[in-house]
Amino acid sequence: MANIILTGIEQTQARKSFRKLAIIAMLLSLVTGCNFLSPTPTPDVRPLVDAFFSGYAYLDVNDNGEIDSEDTPIENATLIVTLQGGMEIGDTTDENGNAFITVPGGVDYPVTLRMEAPKDSNLKLIGPSSVTYPSDEQANFLFSSK
């Protein structure tokens, strides 16, 4: 019976050589953590997701310096989100004192939120001056008419 010759090596010798190489590759993968026998891993690609921010403006009706059930929402105040690098995005509050901002493609944190009184009003911000995100706190801003 004739053996097939592969580049000058008999088939049985080629199989033995391949087995030796496979064993060496497995030992190297155990020692170094590299796996020569598996396909190249897929890179970790993270999806870009939009970032959402909201802020609430209230008038301190009872002048106690705290947001409570007596305080009323302020319409047309401006919520401003300051991104890293200084870019700012703003939107005005609705009749419920809420403003919502979407930043397409996400952001690098931290970012800062602040609220400005409606134009041509006599309202003054009494707290807080800004909120830095990420935060466990809602961005609630209190204004006074005094």
C-alpha positions in Angstrom: 0.0 0.0 0.0 1.4 3.4 -1.0 1.5 6.3 1.4 0.7 9.8 0.1 3.7 12.1 0.3 3.1 15.7 1.5 6.0 18.0 0.6 8.4 15.2 1.1 6.8 13.8 4.3 4.7 10.7 4.5 1.1 11.2 5.6 1.6 9.5 8.9 4.5 11.7 9.7 2.5 14.8 8.7 -0.3 13.8 11.1 2.2 13.3 13.9 3.7 16.8 13.2 0.2 18.4 13.1 -0.7 16.7 16.4 2.5 18.0 18.0 1.8 21.6 16.7 -1.8 21.4 18.1 -0.5 20.2 21.5 2.1 23.1 21.5 -0.7 25.6 20.6 -2.9 24.3 23.4 -0.1 24.5 26.0 0.7 28.0 24.9 -2.9 29.0 25.2 -3.0 27.6 28.8 0.2 29.3 29.8 -0.2 32.7 28.1 -4.0 33.0 28.0 -3.9 33.3 24.2 -6.1 30.9 22.2 -4.5 30.1 18.9 -7.2 27.7 17.9 -10.3 30.0 18.2 -11.2 32.7 15.8 -10.2 36.3 16.5 -12.6 37.9 19.1 -15.0 40.5 17.9 -14.1 44.0 19.1 -16.3 45.5 21.9 -18.5 48.0 20.1 -20.6 50.1 22.4 -23.8 51.5 20.9 -24.3 55.3 20.9 -27.4 56.1 22.9 -29.2 59.4 23.3 -28.9 61.1 26.7 -32.0 62.5 28.3 -32.2 65.3 30.9 -35.0 67.1 32.7 -35.3 70.0 35.0 -38.2 71.5 37.0 -38.7 75.1 38.0 -40.9 76.1 41.0 -41.9 79.5 42.6 -41.3 79.5 46.3 -44.8 80.8 47.1 -44.5 80.5 50.9 -40.9 81.9 51.0 -39.6 79.0 53.1 -36.7 78.2 50.8 -37.8 74.6 50.2 -39.8 73.0 47.4 -43.1 71.8 48.8 -46.7 71.3 47.8 -47.6 75.0 48.0 -44.9 76.0 45.4 -46.2 76.5 41.9 -44.5 75.6 38.6 -42.9 78.3 36.5 -43.5 78.3 32.7 -40.8 79.6 30.3 -37.8 79.2 32.5 -34.8 77.9 30.6 -33.0 74.6 31.5 -29.5 74.6 30.2 -27.3 71.5 30.0 -23.5 72.2 29.8 -21.6 69.3 28.2 -17.9 68.6 28.6 -16.1 71.0 26.3 -18.5 73.8 27.1 -21.3 73.1 24.5 -24.7 74.1 25.9 -28.1 73.0 25.0 -31.3 74.6 26.4 -35.1 74.3 26.4 -37.9 76.2 28.2 -40.2 74.8 30.8 -43.8 74.0 30.0 -46.9 75.0 32.0 -46.0 72.3 34.5 -42.5 73.8 35.1 -40.8 70.9 33.3 -38.2 71.1 30.6 -36.8 68.1 28.7 -33.6 67.9 26.7 -32.4 65.1 24.5 -28.7 65.0 23.4 -28.4 62.7 20.4 -25.6 60.2 20.5 -25.0 60.4 24.2 -22.6 62.5 26.3 -19.4 62.2 28.4 -20.2 62.7 32.0 -20.2 64.7 34.2 -22.5 67.4 32.8 -24.0 70.4 34.5 -27.7 71.5 34.5 -28.8 74.9 35.5 -32.0 76.9 35.2 -32.5 80.5 34.3 -35.6 82.6 35.1 -38.0 83.5 32.3 -37.0 86.5 30.3 -38.5 89.8 31.5 -39.4 88.4 34.9 -38.4 89.6 38.3 -37.7 86.0 39.6 -34.4 85.1 41.2 -33.0 81.7 41.5 -32.6 80.7 45.2 -31.4 77.2 44.8 -29.6 75.2 43.7 -27.4 77.2 41.3 -26.6 74.0 39.3 -26.8 70.2 39.5 -24.0 68.0 38.2 -24.9 64.6 36.6 -24.6 61.8 37.2 -26.6 62.5 40.3 -29.2 60.7 42.5 -31.0 64.1 42.8 -33.6 65.4 40.4 -32.8 68.8 38.9 -35.4 70.9 40.8 -34.8 74.6 40.8 -36.5 77.1 43.2 -37.1 80.7 42.4 -38.3 83.6 44.5 -40.2 86.8 43.5 -38.5 88.8 46.3 
